[in-house]
């Protein structure tokens, strides 16, 4: 099951994802996060540093530590949707 399949399955009130499924979802960059990752070099050249999750070559920290992904800094997914698009506020 892909990360998107898991997210869609959780929309069903009766579905409870496993710890492994949560790790897969949280450990997969969203399309918006990939856009930031792809700008890493340019931003770093200008003096900015992105959080580890958004750097090229990132691997989830919980894979080595065994920690709960939801308790790790890099387990926090970048907000998406209209709230992340400050160029066109719709509220």
C-alpha positions in Angstrom: 0.0 0.0 0.0 1.4 3.4 -0.9 1.5 6.4 1.4 -1.4 8.0 -0.5 -3.5 4.8 -0.2 -2.9 4.8 3.5 -4.0 8.4 3.9 -7.1 7.7 1.8 -7.9 4.6 3.9 -7.7 6.6 7.1 -10.6 8.8 5.9 -12.8 5.7 6.6 -13.7 6.0 10.3 -13.2 2.3 10.8 -9.6 2.2 9.6 -6.7 2.5 12.1 -3.3 2.6 10.5 -0.5 0.5 11.9 2.7 2.1 13.3 4.5 1.0 10.1 1.9 2.7 7.9 2.2 5.9 9.9 6.0 5.7 9.5 5.6 5.3 5.8 3.2 8.3 5.4 5.2 10.6 7.6 8.4 9.5 6.0 7.2 10.4 2.5 7.7 14.0 1.3 4.7 15.7 0.0 4.8 17.4 -3.4 5.0 20.8 -1.6 8.0 19.5 0.5 9.7 18.2 -2.6 9.5 21.7 -4.1 11.3 23.1 -1.1 13.9 20.3 -1.2 14.5 21.0 -4.9 15.3 24.7 -4.0 17.8 23.7 -1.2 20.9 24.6 -3.2 19.7 28.0 -4.2 18.5 28.8 -0.7 21.7 27.7 0.9 23.7 29.8 -1.5 21.7 32.8 -0.3 22.4 32.0 3.4 19.3 30.0 4.3 19.2 26.5 5.7 16.2 24.3 5.5 15.2 21.9 8.2 16.7 18.4 7.8 13.5 16.9 6.3 13.7 19.3 3.4 17.4 18.7 2.6 18.4 16.4 -0.3 19.2 12.9 0.8 17.1 13.1 3.9 16.2 9.8 5.6 13.8 9.8 8.5 15.6 10.0 11.9 13.3 7.4 13.5 14.7 4.7 11.1 17.9 4.7 13.1 16.7 5.8 16.5 13.6 3.6 16.7 11.7 6.6 18.1 8.0 7.3 17.4 7.9 9.4 14.1 5.3 11.7 15.6 7.8 12.6 18.4 10.6 13.5 16.0 11.2 17.0 14.5 11.5 15.6 11.1 8.2 13.7 11.6 6.3 16.9 11.3 5.0 17.3 7.7 4.9 20.7 6.0 1.4 22.2 6.0 -0.2 22.0 2.6 -3.2 23.6 0.9 -4.5 27.1 1.1 -2.9 27.7 4.5 0.6 27.2 3.0 -0.1 29.4 0.0 0.4 32.9 1.3 0.5 34.4 -2.2 -3.3 33.8 -2.6 -5.1 33.9 0.8 -8.7 32.9 0.4 -10.0 33.8 3.8 
